[in-house]
Amino acid sequence: MNRQKFVRPAITLAVLSLSSFFPSGSAAVAKSLAAPVLPLNVDFRFVPEYLEQSISDDPRYARIEALLDGDGCHVILLDKTSDREAFYSSSKRRVDALTASGSDAYVTPIEFKTPSPTDASPTFFIRFRDRFGNEISWKFVAGTILAHASPKVISRTVDSGVIFLYTPRRAPSVDGTKLTIAGRGYPPKPVQPDNAPGAFYAIDMTLAEIMPGTELWEVESSPEDFVQAAKWHLAGGGGRQRTLFVKELSGPGASIEQVDARDPDAPRVVLNLVQVNDGYELRSVSMETHFNTLWIFFGPALPLPAHQAADKRVVTFTVAENEQENLASGKLEVRRAIDVEHALWCFDRPSFARGITLETGVNLISSIRAQANSVTENRSAKSPLEH
């Protein structure tokens, strides 16, 4: 709704003072700050225990993975016919969250047994049925844990994205490991070209993914001033709720913390940015979980979505985790329209990712409630001459 319907000449000066910060737009835009939302689709998770085995000659599957945590056992199968991963879990919460983000996820009963502390060789048993009805059973016997396994990070592509497994403490499989799919057995593959074993067990692992896709967030409320503890509340698909708040101010720079209230597995996310006119530019973002930290650095700073922005620029990026200084690097081609931003990732490092491009982005919309609140504020901002 056009603000001219509510603004009389007597308060033109007040409107002009706002316009010096927000050049144009609706009342809803003028009375709120743009939300500093990342146009990046990055996931960073802690996995207490992890199993993986490559599959050499199955007609459908190329790899099986198991993640063991407080929610139980979750299994991932890489389907070579579609180059997509299928996620199986008995946790409806986990499946719903993955489905909302566009993943192939299925609620499935999974039978599993973990090793006894007295076992000389830790042995895991997993049994379930895939979405085609095939029974899959996996006996995994782990060898001796290497406290400084090399390489510490295993990198690969997955579902058109890039994934990093930080696994400095892991053990190779030993004799007795056996995967059976629909009655056919598959032994572990030998050591891979990147020196990672064909089958391994890892503890205290982190999983970092840069995935393609554009997220839609509804901005339910925004602050009027960029001050300490100012907050933005957003709602996303699948019932997601996100809060962004100003944690620390330092001149034009600020630290903003991102909290995903309904995702207990979400890392602690901090945005290091600088305010520029109606928007923000991101110098770096950090994600922390269980004393592990993933950083992405940008140079020059990465612009974030803004109410009045429509431009295009190129910035460089570097990804680091803990003591690993350059897991990935390359260039981002950033394209912005009003409250919309898309970034095209082009990798120089790791070497296998050269030539891979993936697109991430974010679309922001103002909720009806937020617009109504803003219009109400403008209606009440009458000068004495209007009464």
N, C-alpha and C positions, 0 to 999 in steps of 0.2 A: 504494500500500500504506500502511495506517495506521501512523503512527509509534508509537502506544501499544503496539504489539506488541513494540517494541524498547526502550522507555524504562521503566526501573524507578524507584521512588520516590527512590532514592539520587541520581539525576541530574536530578530534577525542577527543581532550581534552575537548572541549565544550560539546560534547555529554556525556562524562564520568561524567562531573560535574552535568549534568541533571540526569544521571542515579543514582547518589548517593541518589536522592530523589525519582525518579521513576525507579525502578530496570530494567524493561523491557517493551516492548510493542511497538505499532505503533507510528509514529510521532504525530498523533492526540492525543494520550494519553500522550506522553511525554511533550507536550507543553501546557497542560491544567491540572488544578486541578480537582480532583473528585468532583462531585456535592453532597453537604451534604443534600440528600433527605431522608425524613422520610419513613421507611418501615411500617408505621402505617396508618391504614384507620380510622381516628378519625374525627368526625364532631362535631362542637360546634356552636350552633345557639341561637340567642335571639328571643323570641316570645312575642310580646306585649300583646296579649290576646290568651287564649287557652281554649278549651272546650274538655271534654272527657266523654264518657259513655260506660261502659261495657254492653255487650248484652248477655243475659242468654241462650236463646234457639232458636236462629235463625239458620236455617240449614247451612248457609254459613258464617255469620260474627260473630266475637267475640268481636269486639270493634270498636267504631267510635271516631275520633278525628277531631277537627277543629282548624286551625291556622289562626289568623286574624292579618294581618300586612299591610304595605303600598301597597302591591300588591293585596290586597283583601282578599278573603276567600279561604283557601285550606283545603281539606278534606282528611283524611286518613282512610281507612277501613282495618281492619285485617281480612284476609280470613283464617278461621280455616281449610278449606279443603287443603290448600297449605302451611299454616303457613307463608304466605308472606303478606306484606302490599301493598295496591294499593293507589296511590296518585292521587287525582283529583284537578285540578286547571284551572282557566281561563287564567293563566299567561303562555304563551308559553316559556318564558325565564326560568321559574322555572321548567317546565316539561322537556325542553331540557337538562337542567343541571342534573336533576335526572336520565333521561334516559341514559345519557352519563356515569353515574356512576353505571349503571346496575339495577336501580330501576324500578318498574312497575309504570309508570306515564302516565296520560292521560289528554289532553286538553279538558275541559268540562265546559259548561256554568253553573255557580252556582248562584242561586238567594239567597241573604241573606239580612237580616235587623238587625241592631244593636240597642240596647236600647236607649231610650231618656234619657238625664241627669236627667230628673224629675221623671223617673219611680221609684216607691218604691222598686220593685223587678226587676232588670235588666233582660230583656227577649230577646233572640236571636232566629231568624228564619232562617233556611237553607233548601234549596230544590235543588236537582239535580238528574240526572240519572246515575247509575253505568254503567260499560262497558257491562253489560248484558241487559241493557234497563230497569232495575227496578227503579221506582221512589222512592227516599228516601227523607223524610221530617223530620226535627228535630226542635222541639220547646224546648228551654232550658231556664229555669227560675233559676236564681242564687240567693242564699241566701246572708247572710252577710259575707263580706270578713274578714278572720282571718289573722291578720298581722303577727302572729307567728305560722302558721299551722304546725302540727307535724304529720308525719315526714316531714322535709323540702325537702328531696330527695326521690323520688319514683323510685325504680330500677326494671327493668324487662328485659327479653330476647325478641328479635324481629328479625325476618329474620336471625336466627342463630348468632346474635350479642347481645350486651349488651347495654342498654340505661339507662340514668339517667335524670330524670326530676327534676329540682331544682325549687320547688314551695312553698316557705315559705308564699306567700300571695295568698290565694285561698279561694273559697267559695263552699260549697256543693250545689247540686241542691235542689230545693224545689218543692212543689206540683205544678203541671202544666207542668212539664217537660215530654215530650213525643217524642219518636222516632218511626217513621213509615217506614217500608221497604216493598214495594210491597203490600201495603194495610194492613199489619199486624202491630199492635202496640206493643212496648216493653217498660216497665217501667224501671227506673234505678235499678241496682242491689244494695243490701245493702253494708255496709262497708266491704272492702276486708281484707284478713288476715294480710296485712302489715299496717293496720289502714288507708289506703287511701280510700276515699269515692268511691262508685260505679260510681258516676257521679260528676264531679267538674268543676269549672271555676277558672282559674289562670291568674294573670296579671304579667307582667315583668318576665316571665319565661325563663330559659335557658334549652336547650335540648342538651345533650352530648351523642354521639353514638360511640361505638367501633364496627366496622363492619368488616366482613371477606372480602377478595378480594385483588387482586394484581393489582397495578396501573402501567401503562406504560408511561414513560416520555421521550421525545426526548430532549437531551441537545443541544440547538442551539448555545450556546456560553458559554465559561468558562474563568476565569482569569488565567494568568500564574503565579501570585504570590498571596500568602495569605496575603493581606494588607487591611488596612482600606478602606471601600467602595467597595471592590472587589465584582463583581456580576456574577451570573450564570443566564442564561435565558433558560427556559424550555417550551416545548409545550406538551399538553396532549390531550386526546380524547375529542371530542365535542367542539373543538376550545379553550380549556383552555390554559391560559398563566400564567406562574408562574415565579417570580423573587426571587432569594435568594441573599442577600447582607450582607457583614460583617458590623455589626453595631458598635461593640466595640471589641478591642483586649486587652488581659491581659496575657502576657507571652504566654504559649502554649494554653491558653483558649481563647474563643471568644463567642460573642453573634451574632447570625445570624438571621435576620428577613426574614420572608417568606411573599410574597405579591402575591395574586391571583387577577390579574388586572381585569378580566372579571366577577368576582363574588363579587358584592357589599355587599353581606351578609356574606362574609368570615370574620372570626375573625382575630385579630392581633396575629400572631404566631411568637414566639421567641424561637430559639434553643440555649441552653446553652451547649457548647461542648468544647472538647479539641482536638487539632490536633495531630494525631499519624501517622508518616511516610506519606504514600500516601493517608491516609484517616482521618476519624474523629470518635470520640466516644462521644455519647450524654449523658450528665449528667441529663438533664431535658428538657422538652418542656412546654411552657406556651401558652395558648390561651385566648385572652381577647376580650370580646364584651359587650358593654354597662355597664362597671364597674363591670362585673363578670369575674372571672378568673378560668380556669381549668388548673391544673398542672398534669403532669405525671413525676415521679421521677424514676431513674434507678440506681441500685447498684449491681455489678459494672456497669460502664458506658456501654451504648448500642452502639456497633459498627455500623457504617453506611456503605452503599455500597462504594466500593473502586475499583480502576482499577486492582489491583493485588491481591485482597484478595480471599481466598477460605478456609473457616474455619467454625467451629461450636462452640458455647458456650451458656451458660445459664446465664441469668441475672434476677434479681427481679424487679418488678415494683410496684408503689403505685400511686393511682389516688386520687386527692383532688380537691375540688371546694370551693372557698371562705373560710368560716370558717369550712367546713366539711373536716376533715383531712384524713379520710381513707374510701373513697367511695368504692374502689376496690383495691385489691392487689393480687399478685401471681408471677408466673415465666414465662419468655419468653425463649423459645428455639430458638436461632438465627442461621440460616444457610446462609452462604454467598458463592457466586461464583463471577466471574468477573463482576462487575457492576450489580449484581443481589443479592437481599436479601429477605429472607422469615422469618417470626417470628410466632411461634406457641404459642398462649396465653393459659395459664392454671391458673384458678382463685382459690384463697383460700377464697376471700371475694368479693362480698357479698355471703352469704351462699347459695342462690338459684343457683349461678353460678358455684358452685363446681361441678366438673365433666364435665363442658362445656369447649371445646377447640375450638378455632377459629384461622384461619391463615390469616395473612395480609402480604403484601410484595410490593416490587417495582422492576421494571426492567428498566434500563437506557440504552438508545442507543444514539450514537453521530449522529447528523444530517450530511447529505452529505455536507452542507455548512460549518459546523464547521470543518470537516475533510479537506475540500479543503482549508480553510483559514490556517489551521495548516501546510499543505504541502507547501503552497505558502510561509509561513514564513520560513520554512526550506530551500526551494530552494534559497531564497534571502540571507540566512545566510552563503554565501561562503566566504572563506578566500581570501586574496589578491593573493595567489598562484594559485587560480582557474580562475582568470580573464586573 
